Amino acid sequence: MSTFYCEYCGTKFPLIANLTAVPCYRHPNGPNKGRHKLYEGSHKSQYTCKYCGATNNSIANLTSVPCPRHPNGSLKGYHAPTL
């Protein structure tokens, strides 16, 4: 059975329909101001932030930390995984 992840927060879902039906607490527009976004990259042992190169072993852990090189300004957004 497949597992699908949200690109914004790393939450796991069993179906894409479940993922896209629920608001995301780490959405770029603000908590619960948009739905989860499907992470379309492959499953990896390490995920890398596309803005600064930070790594972590899970999308959830990577996206839980503000990024010092975020496009909105230092620490004004979270790390975002590369595809």
FINU-358333 format. One record per residue: x, y, z of N, C-alpha, C in turn; residue in three letters. Coordinates in steps of 0.02 Angstrom, whole numbers, plus 50000, padded with zeros to 5 digits. Example, Ala and Ser with C-alpha at 12.3 -4.5 7.8 and 13.67 -1.06 7.14 Angstrom:
BEGIN
<atom n_u="50660" n_v="49716" n_w="50390" ca_u="50615" ca_v="49775" ca_w="50390" c_u="50660" c_v="49835" c_w="50390" code="ALA"/>
<atom n_u="50642" n_v="49888" n_w="50354" ca_u="50684" ca_v="49947" ca_w="50357" c_u="50645" c_v="50002" c_w="50394" code="SER"/>
! end
This chain:
BEGIN
<atom n_u="50042" n_v="49941" n_w="50000" ca_u="50000" ca_v="50000" ca_w="50000" c_u="50044" c_v="50062" c_w="50000" code="MET"/>
<atom n_u="50025" n_v="50111" n_w="49962" ca_u="50064" ca_v="50173" ca_w="49956" c_u="50049" c_v="50221" c_w="50013" code="SER"/>
<atom n_u="50097" n_v="50264" n_w="50025" ca_u="50088" ca_v="50318" ca_w="50073" c_u="50102" c_v="50383" c_w="50037" code="THR"/>
<atom n_u="50061" n_v="50433" n_w="50049" ca_u="50068" ca_v="50498" ca_w="50017" c_u="50082" c_v="50551" c_w="50071" code="PHE"/>
<atom n_u="50126" n_v="50598" n_w="50055" ca_u="50148" ca_v="50649" ca_w="50103" c_u="50129" c_v="50718" c_w="50080" code="TYR"/>
<atom n_u="50116" n_v="50763" n_w="50128" ca_u="50104" ca_v="50833" ca_w="50114" c_u="50172" c_v="50868" c_w="50107" code="CYS"/>
<atom n_u="50181" n_v="50907" n_w="50055" ca_u="50243" ca_v="50943" ca_w="50044" c_u="50254" c_v="50997" c_w="50097" code="GLU"/>
<atom n_u="50201" n_v="51025" n_w="50124" ca_u="50207" ca_v="51080" ca_w="50172" c_u="50223" c_v="51057" c_w="50243" code="TYR"/>
<atom n_u="50194" n_v="51000" n_w="50264" ca_u="50202" ca_v="50980" ca_w="50334" c_u="50227" c_v="50909" c_w="50344" code="CYS"/>
<atom n_u="50227" n_v="50867" n_w="50291" ca_u="50252" ca_v="50799" ca_w="50296" c_u="50203" c_v="50749" c_w="50325" code="GLY"/>
<atom n_u="50141" n_v="50769" n_w="50337" ca_u="50092" ca_v="50722" ca_w="50363" c_u="50079" c_v="50667" c_w="50312" code="THR"/>
<atom n_u="50073" n_v="50604" n_w="50336" ca_u="50062" ca_v="50547" ca_w="50293" c_u="49988" c_v="50533" c_w="50285" code="LYS"/>
<atom n_u="49968" n_v="50513" n_w="50225" ca_u="49899" ca_v="50494" ca_w="50210" c_u="49899" c_v="50430" c_w="50169" code="PHE"/>
<atom n_u="49848" n_v="50387" n_w="50177" ca_u="49845" ca_v="50326" ca_w="50138" c_u="49819" c_v="50337" c_w="50066" code="PRO"/>
<atom n_u="49782" n_v="50391" n_w="50056" ca_u="49754" ca_v="50406" ca_w="49990" c_u="49764" c_v="50480" c_w="49973" code="LEU"/>
<atom n_u="49774" n_v="50495" n_w="49910" ca_u="49781" ca_v="50565" ca_w="49888" c_u="49716" c_v="50603" c_w="49903" code="ILE"/>
<atom n_u="49659" n_v="50570" n_w="49895" ca_u="49595" ca_v="50603" ca_w="49909" c_u="49591" c_v="50627" c_w="49981" code="ALA"/>
<atom n_u="49617" n_v="50588" n_w="50028" ca_u="49618" ca_v="50609" ca_w="50098" c_u="49663" c_v="50669" c_w="50108" code="ASN"/>
<atom n_u="49721" n_v="50668" n_w="50076" ca_u="49771" ca_v="50721" ca_w="50083" c_u="49742" c_v="50788" c_w="50059" code="LEU"/>
<atom n_u="49711" n_v="50788" n_w="50001" ca_u="49687" ca_v="50850" ca_w="49972" c_u="49620" c_v="50874" c_w="50001" code="THR"/>
<atom n_u="49591" n_v="50836" n_w="50046" ca_u="49526" ca_v="50854" ca_w="50075" c_u="49533" c_v="50892" c_w="50141" code="ALA"/>
<atom n_u="49592" n_v="50895" n_w="50169" ca_u="49602" ca_v="50921" ca_w="50236" c_u="49645" c_v="50984" c_w="50235" code="VAL"/>
<atom n_u="49628" n_v="51035" n_w="50274" ca_u="49671" ca_v="51095" ca_w="50279" c_u="49738" c_v="51079" c_w="50311" code="PRO"/>
<atom n_u="49790" n_v="51114" n_w="50289" ca_u="49858" ca_v="51103" ca_w="50315" c_u="49876" c_v="51156" c_w="50367" code="CYS"/>
<atom n_u="49901" n_v="51135" n_w="50424" ca_u="49920" ca_v="51181" ca_w="50478" c_u="49984" c_v="51218" c_w="50462" code="TYR"/>
<atom n_u="50021" n_v="51197" n_w="50410" ca_u="50082" ca_v="51232" ca_w="50392" c_u="50079" c_v="51259" c_w="50320" code="ARG"/>
<atom n_u="50019" n_v="51276" n_w="50299" ca_u="50009" ca_v="51303" ca_w="50231" c_u="50044" c_v="51371" c_w="50225" code="HIS"/>
<atom n_u="50074" n_v="51387" n_w="50168" ca_u="50109" ca_v="51451" ca_w="50159" c_u="50065" c_v="51513" c_w="50171" code="PRO"/>
<atom n_u="50000" n_v="51509" n_w="50159" ca_u="49956" ca_v="51566" ca_w="50170" c_u="49935" c_v="51574" c_w="50243" code="ASN"/>
<atom n_u="49955" n_v="51527" n_w="50285" ca_u="49938" ca_v="51529" ca_w="50356" c_u="49906" c_v="51463" c_w="50377" code="GLY"/>
<atom n_u="49907" n_v="51450" n_w="50443" ca_u="49879" ca_v="51387" ca_w="50468" c_u="49806" c_v="51377" c_w="50445" code="PRO"/>
<atom n_u="49794" n_v="51320" n_w="50414" ca_u="49727" ca_v="51299" ca_w="50391" c_u="49695" c_v="51347" c_w="50341" code="ASN"/>
<atom n_u="49737" n_v="51385" n_w="50304" ca_u="49710" ca_v="51431" ca_w="50253" c_u="49717" c_v="51401" c_w="50183" code="LYS"/>
<atom n_u="49732" n_v="51339" n_w="50180" ca_u="49737" ca_v="51303" ca_w="50117" c_u="49744" c_v="51229" c_w="50132" code="GLY"/>
<atom n_u="49736" n_v="51189" n_w="50082" ca_u="49738" ca_v="51116" ca_w="50090" c_u="49810" c_v="51090" c_w="50085" code="ARG"/>
<atom n_u="49819" n_v="51028" n_w="50108" ca_u="49883" ca_v="50995" ca_w="50100" c_u="49901" c_v="50991" c_w="50026" code="HIS"/>
<atom n_u="49966" n_v="50990" n_w="50012" ca_u="49991" ca_v="50984" ca_w="49943" c_u="50030" c_v="50919" c_w="49937" code="LYS"/>
<atom n_u="50015" n_v="50881" n_w="49886" ca_u="50048" ca_v="50817" ca_w="49875" c_u="50123" c_v="50827" c_w="49861" code="LEU"/>
<atom n_u="50165" n_v="50792" n_w="49899" ca_u="50237" ca_v="50792" ca_w="49885" c_u="50247" c_v="50744" c_w="49827" code="TYR"/>
<atom n_u="50272" n_v="50768" n_w="49771" ca_u="50277" ca_v="50728" ca_w="49710" c_u="50347" c_v="50698" c_w="49698" code="GLU"/>
<atom n_u="50392" n_v="50709" n_w="49745" ca_u="50458" ca_v="50680" ca_w="49738" c_u="50459" c_v="50608" c_w="49760" code="GLY"/>
<atom n_u="50516" n_v="50576" n_w="49753" ca_u="50523" ca_v="50506" ca_w="49773" c_u="50537" c_v="50502" c_w="49848" code="SER"/>
<atom n_u="50524" n_v="50443" n_w="49875" ca_u="50539" ca_v="50431" ca_w="49946" c_u="50614" c_v="50421" c_w="49952" code="HIS"/>
<atom n_u="50644" n_v="50454" n_w="50002" ca_u="50717" ca_v="50455" ca_w="50009" c_u="50736" c_v="50441" c_w="50081" code="LYS"/>
<atom n_u="50799" n_v="50426" n_w="50092" ca_u="50824" ca_v="50418" ca_w="50161" c_u="50840" c_v="50486" c_w="50192" code="SER"/>
<atom n_u="50854" n_v="50536" n_w="50150" ca_u="50867" ca_v="50604" ca_w="50172" c_u="50831" c_v="50653" c_w="50126" code="GLN"/>
<atom n_u="50797" n_v="50702" n_w="50156" ca_u="50763" ca_v="50754" ca_w="50117" c_u="50802" c_v="50819" c_w="50125" code="TYR"/>
<atom n_u="50809" n_v="50856" n_w="50071" ca_u="50849" ca_v="50917" ca_w="50069" c_u="50805" c_v="50978" c_w="50056" code="THR"/>
<atom n_u="50818" n_v="51033" n_w="50092" ca_u="50782" ca_v="51095" ca_w="50081" c_u="50805" c_v="51127" c_w="50016" code="CYS"/>
<atom n_u="50757" n_v="51147" n_w="49974" ca_u="50775" ca_v="51177" ca_w="49909" c_u="50801" c_v="51247" c_w="49915" code="LYS"/>
<atom n_u="50794" n_v="51279" n_w="49973" ca_u="50818" ca_v="51347" ca_w="49982" c_u="50888" c_v="51351" c_w="50012" code="TYR"/>
<atom n_u="50903" n_v="51308" n_w="50061" ca_u="50966" ca_v="51315" ca_w="50097" c_u="51009" c_v="51252" c_w="50099" code="CYS"/>
<atom n_u="50982" n_v="51194" n_w="50080" ca_u="51021" ca_v="51133" ca_w="50080" c_u="51019" c_v="51094" c_w="50145" code="GLY"/>
<atom n_u="50981" n_v="51116" n_w="50195" ca_u="50975" ca_v="51078" ca_w="50257" c_u="50945" c_v="51010" c_w="50242" code="ALA"/>
<atom n_u="50964" n_v="50959" n_w="50281" ca_u="50938" ca_v="50892" ca_w="50270" c_u="50906" c_v="50864" c_w="50334" code="THR"/>
<atom n_u="50861" n_v="50816" n_w="50323" ca_u="50830" ca_v="50780" ca_w="50379" c_u="50804" c_v="50714" c_w="50352" code="ASN"/>
<atom n_u="50792" n_v="50667" n_w="50397" ca_u="50771" ca_v="50601" ca_w="50376" c_u="50696" c_v="50595" c_w="50363" code="ASN"/>
<atom n_u="50657" n_v="50647" n_w="50376" ca_u="50586" ca_v="50646" ca_w="50360" c_u="50563" c_v="50715" c_w="50337" code="SER"/>
<atom n_u="50511" n_v="50715" n_w="50295" ca_u="50483" ca_v="50778" ca_w="50271" c_u="50454" c_v="50817" c_w="50330" code="ILE"/>
<atom n_u="50421" n_v="50781" n_w="50375" ca_u="50390" ca_v="50814" ca_w="50433" c_u="50442" c_v="50850" c_w="50475" code="ALA"/>
<atom n_u="50498" n_v="50819" n_w="50488" ca_u="50551" ca_v="50851" ca_w="50528" c_u="50583" c_v="50909" c_w="50490" code="ASN"/>
<atom n_u="50594" n_v="50900" n_w="50425" ca_u="50625" ca_v="50954" ca_w="50386" c_u="50580" c_v="51016" c_w="50384" code="LEU"/>
<atom n_u="50516" n_v="51006" n_w="50371" ca_u="50471" ca_v="51062" ca_w="50362" c_u="50447" c_v="51093" c_w="50428" code="THR"/>
<atom n_u="50468" n_v="51066" n_w="50484" ca_u="50447" ca_v="51093" ca_w="50549" c_u="50493" c_v="51150" c_w="50573" code="SER"/>
<atom n_u="50546" n_v="51164" n_w="50536" ca_u="50596" ca_v="51213" ca_w="50557" c_u="50597" c_v="51272" c_w="50508" code="VAL"/>
<atom n_u="50597" n_v="51334" n_w="50533" ca_u="50602" ca_v="51392" ca_w="50488" c_u="50669" c_v="51392" c_w="50451" code="PRO"/>
<atom n_u="50667" n_v="51416" n_w="50389" ca_u="50726" ca_v="51416" ca_w="50346" c_u="50760" c_v="51484" c_w="50346" code="CYS"/>
<atom n_u="50826" n_v="51485" n_w="50356" ca_u="50863" ca_v="51549" ca_w="50356" c_u="50869" c_v="51581" c_w="50287" code="PRO"/>
<atom n_u="50857" n_v="51543" n_w="50234" ca_u="50862" ca_v="51570" ca_w="50166" c_u="50795" c_v="51568" c_w="50129" code="ARG"/>
<atom n_u="50740" n_v="51570" n_w="50166" ca_u="50674" ca_v="51567" ca_w="50135" c_u="50663" c_v="51629" c_w="50091" code="HIS"/>
<atom n_u="50628" n_v="51622" n_w="50033" ca_u="50617" ca_v="51679" ca_w="49988" c_u="50579" c_v="51737" c_w="50021" code="PRO"/>
<atom n_u="50539" n_v="51724" n_w="50071" ca_u="50502" ca_v="51778" ca_w="50105" c_u="50544" c_v="51815" c_w="50156" code="ASN"/>
<atom n_u="50605" n_v="51791" n_w="50167" ca_u="50650" ca_v="51821" ca_w="50216" c_u="50675" c_v="51769" c_w="50265" code="GLY"/>
<atom n_u="50729" n_v="51784" n_w="50297" ca_u="50759" ca_v="51738" ca_w="50344" c_u="50710" c_v="51719" c_w="50399" code="SER"/>
<atom n_u="50698" n_v="51654" n_w="50406" ca_u="50654" ca_v="51625" ca_w="50456" c_u="50581" c_v="51647" c_w="50449" code="LEU"/>
<atom n_u="50561" n_v="51670" n_w="50389" ca_u="50492" ca_v="51691" ca_w="50378" c_u="50452" c_v="51639" c_w="50341" code="LYS"/>
<atom n_u="50479" n_v="51579" n_w="50337" ca_u="50446" ca_v="51522" ca_w="50306" c_u="50484" c_v="51460" c_w="50324" code="GLY"/>
<atom n_u="50455" n_v="51403" n_w="50311" ca_u="50486" ca_v="51339" ca_w="50330" c_u="50528" c_v="51310" c_w="50273" code="TYR"/>
<atom n_u="50572" n_v="51263" n_w="50291" ca_u="50610" ca_v="51226" ca_w="50241" c_u="50560" c_v="51193" c_w="50193" code="HIS"/>
<atom n_u="50579" n_v="51186" n_w="50130" ca_u="50537" ca_v="51153" ca_w="50079" c_u="50578" c_v="51098" c_w="50047" code="ALA"/>
<atom n_u="50552" n_v="51037" n_w="50044" ca_u="50591" ca_v="50982" ca_w="50016" c_u="50599" c_v="50987" c_w="49940" code="PRO"/>
<atom n_u="50658" n_v="50967" n_w="49916" ca_u="50669" ca_v="50962" ca_w="49844" c_u="50632" c_v="50901" c_w="49819" code="THR"/>
<atom n_u="50617" n_v="50900" n_w="49755" ca_u="50584" ca_v="50842" ca_w="49726" c_u="50636" c_v="50791" c_w="49709" code="LEU"/>
! end
